[in-house]
Amino acid sequence: MSAHAWADELPYPQEAIILTISGAVQNHNAKGLVYLDRPMIEAIGLSEVNTHTVYSSKAHQWHGVLMRDLLVYVGAKGETIEVHALDGYRTEIPVQDFYDYDVLLATKQDGRDLSIRRRGPIRIIYPIDHDESLLDPKYTSRFVWQIEKMIVK
């Protein structure tokens, strides 16, 4: 997917908004903002990974969009992504992670839509079973669940 594949004006969500992206984004569907619903996220292009998380004892099948593809879709121009969760948790993730690893913005676990009760509606999954370097404790804080917004910096 090339950076010019998406128009400056993105479509507006037709279902419940589950993610808001702001900051250094070129493409938007509101005043400087990007509102996304589940179908919009999944339409970017679904990927899957079978992996454990740092918080699970068994591997799961995760489906979602690669974070690097999401960043291209919104025309992100920044070095970091500040990720905010529904419970107030916040962390910054270097954009380079999304190009170094197949980091997924997951919408499904084992074939089922993620709900707030199941640590959704979206969450970040690093493929730790596919790269030992991701077991480094610095990645632990980057496994964010119940994501509500991202700020591109």
C-alpha positions as CSV (number, residue, x, y, z in Angstrom):
1,M,0.0,0.0,0.0
2,S,1.5,3.3,-1.0
3,A,1.2,6.5,1.0
4,H,-0.8,8.1,-1.8
5,A,-3.4,5.3,-2.0
6,W,-5.8,7.2,0.2
7,A,-7.6,10.5,-0.4
8,D,-7.2,13.4,2.1
9,E,-10.9,13.0,3.0
10,L,-11.7,9.7,4.6
11,P,-15.2,8.3,4.8
12,Y,-17.2,8.9,8.0
13,P,-18.0,5.8,10.1
14,Q,-21.4,4.2,9.7
15,E,-21.2,2.2,12.9
16,A,-20.0,3.0,16.5
17,I,-16.7,4.9,16.6
18,I,-14.1,2.7,18.3
19,L,-11.0,4.7,17.6
20,T,-10.1,8.4,17.3
21,I,-6.7,9.4,15.8
22,S,-5.4,13.0,16.0
23,G,-2.1,14.8,15.8
24,A,0.1,14.7,12.8
25,V,-2.2,13.1,10.3
26,Q,-2.8,14.2,6.7
27,N,-6.0,12.3,6.0
28,H,-9.1,12.9,8.1
29,N,-12.9,12.7,8.2
30,A,-13.5,15.4,10.8
31,K,-11.6,18.7,11.7
32,G,-8.1,17.3,11.9
33,L,-9.4,14.0,13.4
34,V,-9.9,10.5,12.1
35,Y,-12.9,8.6,13.5
36,L,-12.9,4.9,12.7
37,D,-15.4,2.1,13.3
38,R,-14.7,-1.6,13.2
39,P,-15.6,-2.1,9.5
40,M,-13.4,0.8,8.4
41,I,-10.4,-0.6,10.4
42,E,-10.9,-4.0,9.0
43,A,-11.3,-2.7,5.4
44,I,-7.7,-1.4,5.5
45,G,-6.7,-5.0,5.2
46,L,-6.9,-7.8,7.6
47,S,-3.8,-9.7,8.8
48,E,-3.5,-12.4,11.4
49,V,-1.0,-13.7,13.9
50,N,-0.9,-16.6,16.2
51,T,0.9,-15.6,19.3
52,H,1.0,-15.3,23.1
53,T,0.8,-11.9,24.7
54,V,2.9,-10.9,27.7
55,Y,-0.2,-11.5,29.8
56,S,-1.4,-14.8,28.5
57,S,-0.2,-18.4,29.1
58,K,-1.4,-19.7,25.7
59,A,-1.3,-18.5,22.1
60,H,-4.4,-17.0,20.4
61,Q,-5.2,-16.3,16.8
62,W,-5.5,-12.5,16.5
63,H,-7.0,-10.7,13.5
64,G,-6.7,-7.0,12.7
65,V,-4.8,-4.4,10.7
66,L,-1.1,-4.0,10.7
67,M,-0.3,-0.8,12.5
68,R,2.0,0.4,9.7
69,D,-1.0,0.0,7.3
70,L,-3.2,2.1,9.6
71,L,-0.6,4.8,9.7
72,V,-0.4,4.9,5.9
73,Y,-4.2,5.1,5.8
74,V,-4.4,8.2,8.0
75,G,-1.3,9.7,6.5
76,A,0.6,9.7,9.8
77,K,3.7,11.9,9.9
78,G,5.3,11.4,13.3
79,E,7.9,9.6,15.3
80,T,5.7,8.3,18.1
81,I,2.1,7.2,18.7
82,E,0.6,8.1,22.1
83,V,-2.0,5.4,22.8
84,H,-4.8,6.0,25.3
85,A,-7.0,3.3,26.8
86,L,-10.5,3.5,28.2
87,D,-9.2,3.0,31.8
88,G,-6.9,6.1,31.5
89,Y,-3.7,4.1,30.8
90,R,-1.4,5.9,28.3
91,T,1.9,5.1,26.7
92,E,4.0,6.2,23.8
93,I,5.2,3.7,21.1
94,P,7.9,4.5,18.6
95,V,6.5,4.4,15.0
96,Q,9.6,2.4,14.1
97,D,8.2,-0.6,16.0
98,F,5.5,-0.8,13.4
99,Y,8.0,-1.1,10.6
100,D,10.4,-3.4,12.5
101,Y,7.7,-5.9,13.5
102,D,4.3,-7.0,12.3
103,V,2.4,-5.2,15.2
104,L,-1.3,-5.8,14.9
105,L,-4.2,-3.5,15.9
106,A,-6.4,-6.5,16.8
107,T,-10.2,-6.4,16.4
108,K,-10.7,-10.2,16.9
109,Q,-9.3,-12.9,19.1
110,D,-9.9,-16.6,18.1
111,G,-12.5,-15.5,15.5
112,R,-14.6,-13.4,17.9
113,D,-14.9,-9.6,17.9
114,L,-13.1,-8.1,20.8
115,S,-15.5,-6.4,23.2
116,I,-14.7,-4.1,26.1
117,R,-15.2,-7.1,28.4
118,R,-12.6,-9.0,26.3
119,R,-10.0,-6.2,26.4
120,G,-11.3,-4.6,23.2
121,P,-12.8,-3.3,21.1
122,I,-9.2,-3.0,19.8
123,R,-5.8,-3.8,21.2
124,I,-2.2,-3.8,20.2
125,I,-0.5,-7.2,19.7
126,Y,3.2,-7.7,19.2
127,P,4.1,-11.1,17.6
128,I,6.3,-12.2,20.5
129,D,6.2,-15.9,19.4
130,H,7.8,-14.9,16.1
131,D,10.7,-12.8,17.5
132,E,12.5,-13.4,20.8
133,S,13.6,-9.8,20.9
134,L,10.0,-8.8,21.7
135,L,10.3,-10.5,25.1
136,D,12.4,-7.5,26.2
137,P,10.5,-5.8,29.1
138,K,10.5,-2.5,27.3
139,Y,7.7,-3.9,25.1
140,T,5.4,-4.9,28.0
141,S,3.9,-1.4,28.3
142,R,3.1,-1.4,24.6
143,F,0.6,-4.2,24.8
144,V,-2.3,-1.8,25.2
145,W,-5.9,-3.0,25.3
146,Q,-9.2,-1.2,25.3
147,I,-7.7,1.5,23.1
148,E,-9.9,4.5,22.5
149,K,-7.6,7.0,20.9
150,M,-4.1,7.6,19.4
151,I,-2.2,10.8,19.0
152,V,0.5,10.9,16.2
153,K,3.5,13.0,17.4
